[in-house]
Amino acid sequence: MTLYLPRTTTSQITEALMSERLSVGGGAMNMVLTLVIVTDEADHYDAVRAATEAGREHPSRVVALIRRDPDAEPAIDAEIRRPGTSGPGEAVLLRLYGPLGEHADSVVTPLLVPDAPVVAWWPGTGPLNPAADPVGRLAQRRITDALRAPDPLRDLVERVSHYRPGDTDLTWTRLTPWRSLLASAMDQPCGWVNSARVTAEAHYPSAELLAAWLSDRLEAPVERAVSHGPGLTEVRLTTSEGDITVSRVDGRVATLSRFGQPDQTVALARRGAALALAEELRRLDADETYESAAHHLGPLLAESGARG
């Protein structure tokens, strides 16, 4: 069931949520966090759908702040989807007109689940300093996605220069299967890694983050090469005993090649927003590995001449 409240107020929305909660037996008591999505009309459908899928693992109150005409009179149109309609959690879609779009924090604050963590997500172009953003200041975790920016690499570099504990980016989260596979390959005896090469399509910020992570962890030079994609296509580690290569040309299945061993076929599908978001919601503390790789990104780009 969906309840529509045109030209409403936050107090009326709160009352409606309470009424809906009582009608289903106090469902909001099962919410583990509030996920605040800051988006626009074009992106909100996919973002709410991804949050709903992630919510099957993390029951949440999803509050989508959809900015509309900034020149209009201040107004709020609300849409409340009760549990069952939007997965195990609640979803509140707020269309903000006029200057309310610039003061979204004051709108969302009364709708946060009491005594529960807050996660802010910008599925489109996000702020360069998420921790200083009005909505970002409310959140323990702040999730952006540099891949959606007009200049993804520049966007990521600018954002990590403002890094604060709790920040993360889905360009990093998409790397988890790659990092796990590479770490597993290096768990076996492989000698000393002398250098590495990361190959991906141009302007793909996950590739630079992966190169930064490898450079940071291996303390070895990492080359960035360009392919036609899709996304990441190959990582090659040159060791004192031979090469270790993970190659993926179709965005779904990879081949792991190790010196002296037969090739292995490994599932390595590109990750959608729902899977990446669900992973980020599993942890609400600072991601120290991302912080280390992010801080290594700028110097690595400066050394390689790959900036911009």
C-alpha positions in Angstrom: 0.0 0.0 0.0 1.2 3.5 -0.8 0.0 6.7 0.9 0.2 10.0 -1.0 0.5 13.3 0.9 0.6 16.2 -1.5 1.7 19.6 -0.2 2.3 18.2 3.3 4.5 19.0 6.3 7.0 16.9 8.2 4.7 16.7 11.2 1.9 15.3 9.0 4.4 12.8 7.5 5.5 11.7 11.0 1.9 11.2 12.1 1.2 9.2 8.9 4.2 7.0 9.6 3.1 6.4 13.1 -0.4 5.4 11.9 1.0 3.1 9.3 3.4 1.5 11.9 0.6 0.8 14.3 -1.5 -0.8 11.5 1.2 -3.4 10.9 2.2 -3.9 14.5 5.0 -1.4 15.1 7.2 -2.5 12.2 9.6 0.5 12.5 10.9 -1.1 15.7 12.7 -3.6 13.5 14.5 -1.0 11.5 18.3 -1.2 11.9 19.1 2.1 10.3 17.8 5.1 8.3 19.1 5.3 4.7 18.8 8.8 3.3 19.0 9.0 -0.5 19.7 12.4 -2.0 18.7 12.2 -5.7 16.6 13.8 -8.4 13.6 12.7 -10.4 15.6 11.0 -13.1 17.5 8.7 -10.8 15.1 8.1 -7.9 13.4 5.1 -9.3 16.6 3.0 -9.7 18.0 4.3 -6.4 14.9 3.3 -4.4 14.7 0.0 -6.1 18.4 -0.7 -5.2 17.8 0.4 -1.6 14.7 -1.9 -1.5 16.8 -4.9 -2.6 19.6 -4.0 -0.1 16.9 -3.7 2.6 16.1 -7.4 2.4 19.4 -7.9 4.2 19.2 -4.6 6.2 15.7 -3.6 7.1 15.7 0.2 7.0 13.6 3.3 6.8 14.5 4.6 3.3 14.0 8.4 3.0 14.5 9.6 -0.6 15.0 13.3 -0.9 14.0 14.2 -4.5 14.9 17.8 -5.4 12.5 19.5 -7.8 12.1 23.0 -9.2 14.4 25.2 -7.1 12.5 28.4 -8.2 9.1 27.1 -7.0 7.3 28.0 -3.8 8.5 25.9 -0.8 6.5 22.6 -0.7 6.8 18.9 0.1 5.0 16.1 -1.7 5.3 12.8 0.2 4.8 9.2 -0.8 4.9 6.6 2.0 5.3 2.9 1.1 4.5 0.6 4.0 6.5 -2.6 4.8 5.7 -5.3 2.3 5.4 -2.7 -0.5 9.0 -1.7 -0.3 10.5 -4.9 1.2 10.8 -5.5 5.0 11.4 -1.8 5.7 9.7 1.5 5.1 10.2 3.9 2.2 9.3 7.6 2.3 9.8 9.6 -0.9 9.9 13.4 -0.4 9.8 15.7 -3.4 11.2 19.0 -2.3 10.3 22.2 -4.1 12.0 25.6 -3.9 14.6 26.4 -1.2 13.7 23.3 0.7 16.0 21.4 -1.6 18.9 23.4 -0.1 17.8 22.6 3.5 17.0 18.9 3.1 18.6 18.2 6.5 15.8 20.1 8.3 13.2 18.1 6.4 14.7 14.7 7.0 15.7 15.0 10.7 12.2 14.4 12.1 11.9 11.3 10.0 15.1 9.5 11.2 14.6 6.2 13.1 15.3 7.0 16.8 18.5 5.7 18.2 19.5 4.1 14.9 22.5 4.8 12.6 22.0 7.1 9.6 23.6 6.3 6.2 23.5 9.0 3.4 23.7 7.9 -0.2 24.1 10.1 -3.3 23.5 7.7 -6.2 24.2 10.4 -8.8 26.7 13.3 -8.6 27.4 13.8 -4.9 29.1 16.5 -2.9 32.9 16.8 -3.1 33.0 17.0 0.7 30.3 14.6 1.9 31.0 15.1 5.6 30.4 18.9 5.3 27.2 18.5 3.4 24.0 19.3 5.5 22.7 15.7 5.0 26.1 14.2 5.3 26.6 15.8 8.8 23.6 13.7 10.0 25.2 10.4 8.9 27.7 7.9 10.3 28.3 6.6 6.8 28.3 8.6 3.6 28.2 6.8 0.3 28.9 8.4 -3.1 29.5 7.1 -6.6 32.2 8.9 -8.7 31.3 6.8 -11.7 28.2 8.9 -12.2 30.1 12.2 -12.4 30.9 14.0 -15.7 34.6 13.5 -15.0 34.7 10.4 -12.7 38.4 10.4 -12.0 38.7 14.1 -11.1 35.5 13.8 -9.0 37.0 10.9 -7.0 40.4 12.7 -6.5 38.7 15.8 -5.3 36.5 13.9 -2.9 39.2 11.8 -1.4 41.1 15.0 -0.7 38.3 15.8 1.7 38.1 12.3 3.2 36.6 11.9 6.7 36.1 8.6 8.5 32.8 7.2 7.4 33.2 8.3 3.7 33.2 5.7 1.0 32.5 5.4 -2.7 30.8 2.7 -4.7 33.8 2.8 -7.1 35.7 1.1 -4.2 32.9 -1.3 -3.3 32.8 -2.7 -6.8 36.4 -3.8 -6.4 35.7 -6.2 -3.5 35.5 -9.4 -5.8 38.7 -8.3 -7.5 40.5 -7.6 -4.3 39.4 -10.9 -2.8 40.5 -12.9 -5.8 43.9 -11.2 -6.0 44.4 -11.6 -2.2 43.5 -15.3 -2.5 46.0 -15.8 -5.4 48.8 -14.1 -3.4 48.0 -16.3 -0.4 49.8 -19.1 -2.2 53.6 -19.0 -2.6 54.3 -16.6 -5.5 57.6 -15.0 -4.7 58.2 -11.2 -4.5 55.9 -9.0 -6.5 58.1 -6.7 -8.6 55.4 -4.7 -10.4 51.7 -4.7 -11.4 49.5 -3.5 -14.2 45.8 -2.7 -14.1 43.9 -2.5 -17.4 40.4 -1.0 -17.7 38.4 1.3 -19.9 39.4 5.0 -19.9 38.1 7.3 -17.1 37.1 4.3 -14.9 37.9 5.4 -11.4 37.7 1.9 -9.9 40.9 1.0 -11.9 42.8 3.9 -10.3 41.6 2.9 -6.8 42.7 -0.7 -7.5 46.1 0.5 -8.7 46.4 2.6 -5.5 45.4 -0.3 -3.3 48.0 -2.6 -5.0 50.7 0.1 -4.9 50.0 0.7 -1.2 49.9 -3.0 -0.2 52.7 -4.3 -2.4 55.0 -1.3 -2.3 55.7 -1.9 -6.0 55.1 0.2 -9.1 51.7 -0.2 -10.7 51.1 0.7 -14.4 47.6 1.8 -15.6 46.7 0.6 -19.1 43.6 1.3 -21.1 41.3 -1.2 -22.8 37.8 -1.1 -24.4 36.2 -2.5 -21.3 33.7 -3.2 -20.0 35.0 -1.9 -16.7 38.1 -3.6 -15.4 39.5 -6.2 -17.8 42.8 -7.4 -16.5 45.2 -7.2 -13.5 48.7 -8.6 -14.0 51.2 -9.1 -11.1 54.8 -9.7 -12.1 56.6 -11.7 -9.4 60.0 -13.1 -9.0 58.7 -16.5 -10.0 56.3 -15.6 -12.8 53.1 -13.8 -13.6 49.7 -13.9 -12.0 47.0 -12.6 -14.2 43.2 -12.1 -13.7 41.6 -11.4 -17.1 37.9 -10.6 -17.7 36.8 -9.6 -21.1 33.0 -10.0 -20.9 32.2 -8.4 -17.5 31.0 -11.7 -16.1 33.6 -14.5 -16.0 37.4 -14.2 -15.4 40.4 -16.4 -16.0 43.0 -16.7 -13.3 46.4 -17.7 -14.7 49.3 -18.6 -12.5 52.8 -19.7 -13.5 53.1 -23.5 -13.4 49.4 -24.1 -12.9 46.4 -24.6 -15.1 44.1 -21.7 -15.7 41.0 -21.3 -13.6 37.7 -19.9 -14.6 36.1 -17.7 -11.9 32.8 -16.0 -11.6 33.5 -12.3 -11.5 30.4 -10.4 -12.7 30.2 -6.6 -12.6 28.2 -5.5 -9.5 25.1 -3.5 -9.6 24.1 -0.8 -7.2 22.0 -3.0 -5.0 24.8 -5.5 -4.2 27.3 -2.7 -3.7 25.0 -0.8 -1.4 24.1 -4.0 0.6 27.8 -4.5 1.2 28.3 -1.0 2.5 25.4 -1.3 4.8 27.0 -4.3 6.5 29.5 -2.0 8.2 28.9 1.3 9.9 32.5 1.9 11.1 35.2 3.6 9.1 36.7 1.6 6.2 40.4 1.9 7.0 41.4 -0.1 3.9 39.5 2.4 1.7 41.0 5.3 3.6 44.5 4.0 3.0 44.0 3.4 -0.7 42.2 6.8 -1.1 45.1 8.6 0.5 47.5 6.8 -1.8 45.5 7.7 -4.9 46.7 11.3 -5.4 50.4 10.6 -5.1 50.1 7.6 -7.4 48.4 9.7 -10.1 50.9 12.4 -9.7 53.8 10.0 -10.2 52.2 8.3 -13.2 51.0 11.4 -14.9 47.5 10.0 -15.1 45.6 12.9 -13.4 42.6 14.2 -15.3 
